[in-house]
Amino acid sequence: MSLGCAKNLVDSEVMLGELRREGYSLTNNADEADVVIVNTCGFIDKAKEESIDAILEMAELKKQGKVEKVIVSGCLSQRYHEEMAAEMPEVDLFLGINHVGQIRDFMDDLRARENRDAHPDWRPDFLYDASFDRVLTTPSHSAYVKISEGCDHVCSFCIIPGLRGKHRSRSIDDIVAEVTHLGEQGVKEVNLVAQDSTYYGRDLGYKDGLAQLLEALAQVPHIAWVRVHYMYPYQVSDRLLEVMRTYPKLCSYLDMPLQHCDREMLSAMRRGSGRAQLEKFLQRIRDGVPGATLRSSFIVGFPGEDERAFQELCDFVTQQRFDYIGVFTYSLEEGTTAHPLGDPIPPEVKEERKAQLLAIQKEVSRDKLTHNLGKTFDVLVEGVHPETELLLRGRHQGQAPEVDGEVFITEGTWRPGDIIPVNIEETFDYDMAGRVIGGMDV
């Protein structure tokens, strides 16, 4: 069971690949498994609760005799392994970030003896490379590729540097090797993920490392789209914008978590800057990559966010007309520099602010999409719509998997992974619908 972000999903896929290489059989049905691995998220309260619920669900299957062993890995285990080991004796082994590449050894040892105390190394310094096997759990035409691990930023609300360690990058050659292999397997779309993609390569001495990497990936055969996630806003260079503008297979898609726009809030979050600087920055991106899709995320309810600061954020989102945003309510996390500030804003106020900001974005999105009527987009077919077999569903370059809108295809029998031109005939809040006007070879 893989919980949390796409970066955690890559870790799960690496563990699955290593176990398959060792000869273990894999199943999606826990009732059929001898061993269940729950790869947890420990970022915010809701993610922690989801992880705990999943662990308890698997522990109940063990109690019923349906599974033999339960292993807990990932961020929550990395963060609270001692406390969880004391409170969850039904879990056979807790593993952390550093143990992803060692899963075969831990599994063999666990099944060979009854010993919960494996004394693993909890330093978060693991970084997978192209030599590791992976089992893709995404659709066969789409994959995530982690280009770096860890983070060197000091955002006051974030526990990630403590969980994932210092920033460390894979080499360009290694990433190109993995993406080449994925393309040979039939993957058409690669989504690059990291804690901060724009920081990529600094530890290796690369200048404009992300731009260099994207130029190299633009030459990889079989891959149709390369999309970048999680860019730190102030580090998007002119060179990076030029590269994104130059190569058609590089999606004109910038996913930049801004977190807020109010200067006082950003200062308290240790993000620096303010609304005026952000506006100039966003305009530079729009000038550098005309028509680019812009996604961001924001935190509401951070300590000290009064009504004035929140209304400034609402005005900013209204003015900037992002294509997509995510909104998170502030979660008080021990071990962060913001923890001493407490959590003074009531949960119901946080939820109201989240709903208000999302309502603003909904109106923005609905209006922006109407301007696509009559336009044609190349769409990556995902498959039959889950609610009706009369529609296919897909995404264009400006729509990332799972988090953004979709394009509904009203006719044709196209296969998942096909890329086809669709003329838009109807738009909704976040989705569009249209007819196929031909095919496209990749």
C-alpha positions as CSV (number, residue, x, y, z in Angstrom):
1,M,0.0,0.0,0.0
2,S,1.6,3.2,-1.2
3,L,0.4,6.4,0.5
4,G,1.2,10.1,0.1
5,C,3.0,11.8,-2.8
6,A,4.4,10.6,-6.1
7,K,7.9,10.7,-4.6
8,N,6.8,8.1,-2.1
9,L,5.1,6.1,-4.9
10,V,8.5,5.9,-6.7
11,D,10.0,4.4,-3.5
12,S,7.2,1.8,-3.4
13,E,7.8,0.9,-7.1
14,V,11.5,0.4,-6.4
15,M,10.7,-1.9,-3.5
16,L,8.3,-3.9,-5.6
17,G,10.9,-4.2,-8.3
18,E,13.6,-5.3,-6.0
19,L,11.3,-7.9,-4.4
20,R,10.2,-9.2,-7.8
21,R,13.9,-9.6,-8.8
22,E,14.4,-11.6,-5.7
23,G,11.6,-14.0,-6.8
24,Y,8.7,-12.8,-4.7
25,S,5.3,-12.8,-6.3
26,L,3.3,-9.6,-6.2
27,T,-0.4,-9.2,-5.6
28,N,-2.8,-6.2,-5.4
29,N,-5.0,-8.1,-3.0
30,A,-3.9,-8.0,0.7
31,D,-5.9,-11.2,1.4
32,E,-3.7,-13.1,-1.0
33,A,-0.4,-11.8,0.5
34,D,1.9,-13.5,2.9
35,V,3.6,-10.1,3.6
36,V,2.0,-6.6,3.4
37,I,4.2,-3.5,3.1
38,V,2.5,-0.2,4.0
39,N,4.6,2.7,2.7
40,T,3.4,5.6,4.7
41,C,3.3,9.4,4.5
42,G,4.1,11.5,7.6
43,F,3.9,15.0,6.2
44,I,0.7,16.5,7.8
45,D,-2.0,15.3,10.2
46,K,-4.4,14.0,7.6
47,A,-1.7,12.0,5.9
48,K,-0.6,10.6,9.2
49,E,-4.1,9.6,10.1
50,E,-4.5,7.9,6.7
51,S,-1.3,6.0,7.2
52,I,-2.3,4.8,10.7
53,D,-5.7,3.7,9.5
54,A,-4.0,1.6,6.7
55,I,-1.6,0.0,9.2
56,L,-4.4,-0.9,11.6
57,E,-6.4,-2.4,8.7
58,M,-3.5,-4.6,7.7
59,A,-2.8,-5.5,11.3
60,E,-6.4,-6.7,11.5
61,L,-5.8,-9.0,8.5
62,K,-2.8,-10.4,10.3
63,K,-4.9,-11.0,13.4
64,Q,-7.4,-12.8,11.3
65,G,-4.6,-15.0,9.9
66,K,-5.0,-13.7,6.4
67,V,-1.4,-12.3,6.2
68,E,1.7,-13.5,8.0
69,K,3.8,-10.3,8.3
70,V,3.2,-6.6,8.2
71,I,6.0,-4.1,7.4
72,V,5.7,-0.4,7.7
73,S,8.0,1.9,5.8
74,G,8.2,5.5,4.5
75,C,8.0,8.9,6.1
76,L,5.8,8.1,9.1
77,S,8.0,5.1,10.0
78,Q,11.1,7.2,9.5
79,R,9.7,9.9,11.8
80,Y,8.0,7.9,14.6
81,H,9.5,4.3,14.4
82,E,10.3,4.1,18.1
83,E,6.9,5.3,19.2
84,M,5.1,3.1,16.7
85,A,7.1,0.0,17.6
86,A,6.1,0.5,21.2
87,E,2.4,1.0,20.4
88,M,2.0,-1.4,17.5
89,P,3.5,-4.8,18.4
90,E,1.5,-6.4,15.6
91,V,3.8,-4.7,13.1
92,D,6.7,-7.0,12.4
93,L,9.2,-4.5,11.1
94,F,9.6,-0.7,10.7
95,L,11.8,0.6,7.9
96,G,12.7,4.2,6.9
97,I,13.9,6.2,3.9
98,N,17.3,4.6,3.9
99,H,16.0,1.0,3.5
100,V,14.2,1.2,0.2
101,G,17.1,-0.4,-1.7
102,Q,17.6,-3.0,1.1
103,I,14.1,-4.3,1.1
104,R,15.1,-7.7,-0.2
105,D,17.5,-8.3,2.6
106,F,15.1,-7.2,5.2
107,M,12.3,-9.3,3.8
108,D,14.5,-12.4,3.7
109,D,15.7,-11.9,7.2
110,L,12.2,-11.3,8.5
111,R,10.7,-14.4,6.9
112,A,13.7,-16.5,8.1
113,R,13.3,-15.7,11.8
114,E,10.9,-14.1,14.3
115,N,12.9,-10.9,15.1
116,R,11.4,-7.5,15.1
117,D,14.6,-5.7,16.0
118,A,16.5,-5.4,12.8
119,H,18.6,-2.5,14.0
120,P,18.3,-0.7,10.6
121,D,20.3,2.5,9.8
122,W,17.9,5.4,10.0
123,R,20.1,8.0,8.3
124,P,18.0,9.3,5.3
125,D,20.7,9.2,2.6
126,F,19.3,6.6,0.1
127,L,19.0,7.6,-3.5
128,Y,17.9,5.1,-6.1
129,D,19.4,4.9,-9.6
130,A,18.7,3.3,-12.9
131,S,20.2,-0.1,-11.8
132,F,17.3,-0.7,-9.5
133,D,14.3,-2.6,-10.9
134,R,10.9,-0.8,-10.7
135,V,7.4,-2.1,-11.0
136,L,5.2,0.7,-12.4
137,T,1.9,1.0,-10.5
138,T,0.8,3.9,-12.8
139,P,-0.8,3.2,-16.2
140,S,1.7,1.7,-18.5
141,H,2.0,4.8,-20.6
142,S,2.9,7.2,-17.7
143,A,5.6,7.1,-15.1
144,Y,7.1,9.2,-12.4
145,V,10.9,9.6,-12.2
146,K,12.5,11.0,-9.1
147,I,15.5,13.2,-10.1
148,S,16.7,14.1,-6.6
149,E,15.9,13.4,-3.0
150,G,15.9,15.5,0.2
151,C,15.8,19.2,0.6
152,D,18.1,22.0,1.7
153,H,15.4,24.7,2.2
154,V,14.3,25.9,5.7
155,C,10.6,26.5,5.3
156,S,9.3,26.8,8.8
157,F,6.2,24.6,8.3
158,C,7.9,21.7,6.7
159,I,9.3,18.5,8.2
160,I,10.6,17.1,4.9
161,P,14.4,18.0,5.3
162,G,14.3,16.1,8.7
163,L,12.6,13.1,7.1
164,R,14.3,12.9,3.7
165,G,17.7,14.4,4.5
166,K,19.9,16.8,2.6
167,H,19.4,17.4,-1.1
168,R,21.1,14.9,-3.3
169,S,20.8,14.6,-7.1
170,R,21.1,11.7,-9.5
171,S,23.4,12.3,-12.5
172,I,21.9,13.3,-15.9
173,D,23.3,10.2,-17.5
174,D,21.6,8.0,-14.9
175,I,18.2,9.7,-15.3
176,V,18.5,9.5,-19.1
177,A,19.2,5.8,-18.8
178,E,16.1,5.2,-16.7
179,V,13.9,7.3,-19.0
180,T,15.2,5.6,-22.1
181,H,14.4,2.2,-20.5
182,L,10.9,3.5,-19.7
183,G,10.4,4.6,-23.2
184,E,11.4,1.2,-24.5
185,Q,8.8,-0.3,-22.2
186,G,6.0,1.8,-23.8
187,V,5.9,4.8,-21.5
188,K,4.9,7.9,-23.3
189,E,4.8,10.5,-20.5
190,V,7.4,11.1,-17.8
191,N,6.7,13.2,-14.8
192,L,9.8,14.4,-13.0
193,V,9.5,14.8,-9.3
194,A,11.7,16.0,-6.4
195,Q,11.3,18.1,-3.3
196,D,12.6,21.0,-5.3
197,S,13.3,20.3,-9.0
198,T,14.9,23.6,-9.6
199,Y,17.6,22.7,-7.1
200,Y,18.5,19.7,-9.2
201,G,22.2,19.2,-9.9
202,R,23.7,21.9,-7.5
203,D,25.3,19.2,-5.4
204,L,26.9,17.8,-8.5
205,G,28.3,21.1,-9.8
206,Y,25.8,21.5,-12.6
207,K,25.0,25.0,-13.7
208,D,21.3,25.3,-14.5
209,G,21.1,21.6,-13.9
210,L,17.4,21.2,-14.5
211,A,17.7,23.0,-17.9
212,Q,20.6,20.6,-18.8
213,L,18.6,17.6,-17.7
214,L,15.6,18.6,-19.8
215,E,17.7,19.2,-22.9
216,A,19.0,15.7,-22.5
217,L,15.6,14.2,-21.9
218,A,14.2,16.0,-25.0
219,Q,16.4,13.7,-27.1
220,V,15.2,10.4,-25.6
221,P,13.2,8.4,-28.2
222,H,9.7,7.0,-27.6
223,I,8.9,9.5,-24.9
224,A,6.4,12.1,-26.0
225,W,6.0,14.3,-23.0
226,V,8.3,15.3,-20.1
227,R,6.6,17.3,-17.3
228,V,8.3,18.9,-14.3
229,H,6.8,19.1,-10.8
230,Y,7.6,21.0,-7.6
231,M,9.7,23.9,-8.8
232,Y,10.9,26.4,-6.1
233,P,9.5,29.7,-7.5
234,Y,12.5,31.9,-7.1
235,Q,14.9,29.5,-8.9
236,V,13.3,29.3,-12.3
237,S,16.1,30.5,-14.5
238,D,15.8,32.2,-17.9
239,R,17.8,29.3,-19.4
240,L,15.2,26.9,-18.0
241,L,12.4,28.9,-19.6
242,E,14.2,28.9,-22.9
243,V,14.7,25.2,-22.9
244,M,11.0,24.6,-22.1
245,R,10.0,26.9,-24.9
246,T,12.4,25.3,-27.4
247,Y,11.5,21.5,-27.2
248,P,8.0,20.4,-28.1
249,K,8.1,17.3,-25.9
250,L,8.9,19.4,-22.8
251,C,5.5,20.3,-21.4
252,S,4.9,24.0,-20.9
253,Y,3.8,23.3,-17.4
254,L,5.2,24.9,-14.2
255,D,4.2,23.5,-10.9
256,M,5.4,26.0,-8.3
257,P,4.1,25.9,-4.7
258,L,4.0,29.6,-3.7
259,Q,2.3,28.9,-0.3
260,H,1.1,32.5,0.2
261,C,1.6,36.0,-1.2
262,D,1.5,38.2,1.9
263,R,4.9,39.4,2.9
264,E,4.4,38.8,6.6
265,M,3.1,35.3,6.0
266,L,6.0,34.4,3.7
267,S,8.5,35.8,6.1
268,A,7.0,33.7,8.9
269,M,7.1,30.7,6.6
270,R,10.7,31.4,5.8
271,R,9.9,31.7,2.1
272,G,10.9,35.3,1.7
273,S,9.6,37.7,-0.9
274,G,6.1,39.2,-1.2
275,R,3.3,39.8,-3.6
276,A,5.0,42.4,-5.7
277,Q,8.0,40.2,-6.3
278,L,5.8,37.2,-7.0
279,E,3.8,39.1,-9.6
280,K,7.0,40.1,-11.4
281,F,8.2,36.6,-11.2
282,L,5.0,35.1,-12.7
283,Q,5.0,37.7,-15.4
284,R,8.6,36.7,-16.4
285,I,7.5,33.1,-16.7
286,R,4.5,34.0,-18.8
287,D,6.7,36.1,-21.1
288,G,9.3,33.4,-21.2
289,V,6.9,30.6,-22.0
290,P,3.8,32.0,-23.6
291,G,0.7,30.0,-22.9
292,A,2.4,28.0,-20.1
293,T,0.2,26.1,-17.7
294,L,0.7,27.4,-14.2
295,R,-0.1,25.3,-11.1
296,S,0.5,26.4,-7.5
297,S,-0.4,25.4,-4.0
298,F,-1.2,27.6,-0.9
299,I,-1.4,27.2,2.8
300,V,-4.3,28.8,4.7
301,G,-4.5,29.1,8.5
302,F,-0.8,29.6,9.1
303,P,-0.2,31.2,12.6
304,G,-0.7,34.9,12.2
305,E,-2.8,34.8,9.1
306,D,-5.4,37.4,9.8
307,E,-8.3,38.4,7.6
308,R,-6.3,41.0,5.8
309,A,-3.6,38.5,4.9
310,F,-6.1,36.0,3.7
311,Q,-8.0,38.5,1.6
312,E,-4.7,39.5,0.0
313,L,-4.2,35.9,-0.9
314,C,-7.7,35.7,-2.4
315,D,-7.0,38.9,-4.4
316,F,-3.8,37.4,-5.6
317,V,-5.4,34.1,-6.8
318,T,-8.1,36.1,-8.5
319,Q,-5.7,38.4,-10.3
320,Q,-3.1,35.8,-11.3
321,R,-5.6,33.3,-12.8
322,F,-3.6,30.2,-12.2
323,D,-4.7,27.2,-14.2
324,Y,-4.8,24.9,-11.2
325,I,-4.2,25.3,-7.5
326,G,-4.1,23.1,-4.4
327,V,-5.1,24.5,-1.0
328,F,-3.9,23.0,2.3
329,T,-4.9,23.9,5.8
330,Y,-2.0,24.5,8.1
331,S,-0.9,21.5,10.1
332,L,1.2,22.0,13.3
333,E,4.1,19.7,13.1
334,E,6.6,19.0,15.8
335,G,10.2,19.4,14.8
336,T,9.5,22.4,12.5
337,T,10.6,25.9,13.3
338,A,7.0,27.1,13.2
339,H,6.0,24.7,16.0
340,P,6.6,27.2,18.8
341,L,4.0,29.5,17.1
342,G,1.3,27.0,18.0
343,D,-1.9,26.5,16.1
344,P,-4.1,29.5,17.0
345,I,-6.5,29.6,14.1
346,P,-9.5,27.3,14.7
347,P,-10.0,24.3,12.3
348,E,-13.4,25.6,11.1
349,V,-11.8,28.9,10.1
350,K,-9.1,27.1,8.2
351,E,-11.7,25.0,6.4
352,E,-13.8,28.1,5.5
353,R,-10.7,29.8,4.1
354,K,-9.8,26.7,2.1
355,A,-13.3,26.5,0.6
356,Q,-13.4,30.2,-0.2
357,L,-10.1,30.1,-2.0
358,L,-11.1,27.0,-4.0
359,A,-14.4,28.6,-4.9
360,I,-12.4,31.6,-6.4
361,Q,-10.2,29.2,-8.4
362,K,-13.3,27.3,-9.6
363,E,-14.7,30.5,-11.2
364,V,-11.3,31.3,-12.6
365,S,-10.9,27.8,-14.1
366,R,-14.4,27.8,-15.6
367,D,-13.8,31.1,-17.3
368,K,-10.4,30.3,-18.6
369,L,-11.5,27.0,-20.1
370,T,-14.2,28.7,-22.1
371,H,-11.4,30.3,-24.1
372,N,-10.4,26.8,-25.3
373,L,-13.7,26.2,-27.2
374,G,-12.8,25.4,-30.8
375,K,-9.1,24.9,-30.1
376,T,-7.4,21.5,-30.8
377,F,-5.2,19.8,-28.2
378,D,-3.1,16.7,-28.5
379,V,-4.5,14.4,-25.8
380,L,-3.0,11.4,-24.2
381,V,-5.7,8.8,-23.9
382,E,-6.1,7.3,-20.4
383,G,-8.9,4.9,-21.2
384,V,-12.7,4.5,-20.7
385,H,-14.4,7.1,-18.4
386,P,-15.1,5.4,-15.1
387,E,-18.7,6.6,-15.1
388,T,-19.7,5.7,-18.7
389,E,-18.4,3.5,-21.4
390,L,-19.6,6.1,-23.9
391,L,-16.7,8.4,-23.2
392,L,-13.0,8.1,-23.2
393,R,-10.8,10.2,-21.0
394,G,-7.4,11.7,-21.5
395,R,-5.2,14.7,-20.7
396,H,-3.3,17.3,-22.7
397,Q,0.2,18.5,-21.9
398,G,-1.1,21.1,-19.4
399,Q,-2.9,18.4,-17.3
400,A,-0.8,16.3,-14.9
401,P,-2.1,12.9,-13.8
402,E,-4.5,12.8,-10.9
403,V,-4.2,16.4,-9.8
404,D,-5.5,18.4,-12.8
405,G,-8.5,18.3,-15.1
406,E,-9.2,15.9,-17.9
407,V,-10.4,15.9,-21.5
408,F,-13.4,13.7,-22.3
409,I,-13.4,12.2,-25.8
410,T,-16.8,11.8,-27.2
411,E,-16.2,9.3,-30.0
412,G,-13.7,6.8,-31.2
413,T,-12.1,3.6,-29.9
414,W,-8.6,4.8,-29.1
415,R,-6.2,2.8,-26.9
416,P,-4.6,4.0,-23.6
417,G,-1.3,5.6,-24.5
418,D,-2.5,6.9,-27.9
419,I,-2.0,10.7,-28.4
420,I,-4.7,12.1,-30.6
421,P,-5.8,15.7,-31.6
422,V,-9.1,16.6,-29.9
423,N,-11.2,19.6,-30.9
424,I,-12.8,21.1,-27.8
425,E,-16.6,21.5,-28.1
426,E,-17.6,21.9,-24.4
427,T,-16.0,23.0,-21.2
428,F,-16.8,22.6,-17.5
429,D,-15.3,23.7,-14.2
430,Y,-12.0,21.9,-14.6
431,D,-12.6,19.5,-17.5
432,M,-13.2,19.8,-21.3
433,A,-14.9,17.6,-23.9
434,G,-14.4,17.2,-27.6
435,R,-14.2,15.1,-30.7
436,V,-11.2,13.4,-32.2
437,I,-10.1,14.8,-35.5
438,G,-7.4,12.3,-36.4
439,G,-4.4,10.4,-35.0
440,M,-0.9,11.2,-34.1
441,D,2.2,9.0,-34.3
442,V,4.8,9.4,-31.5
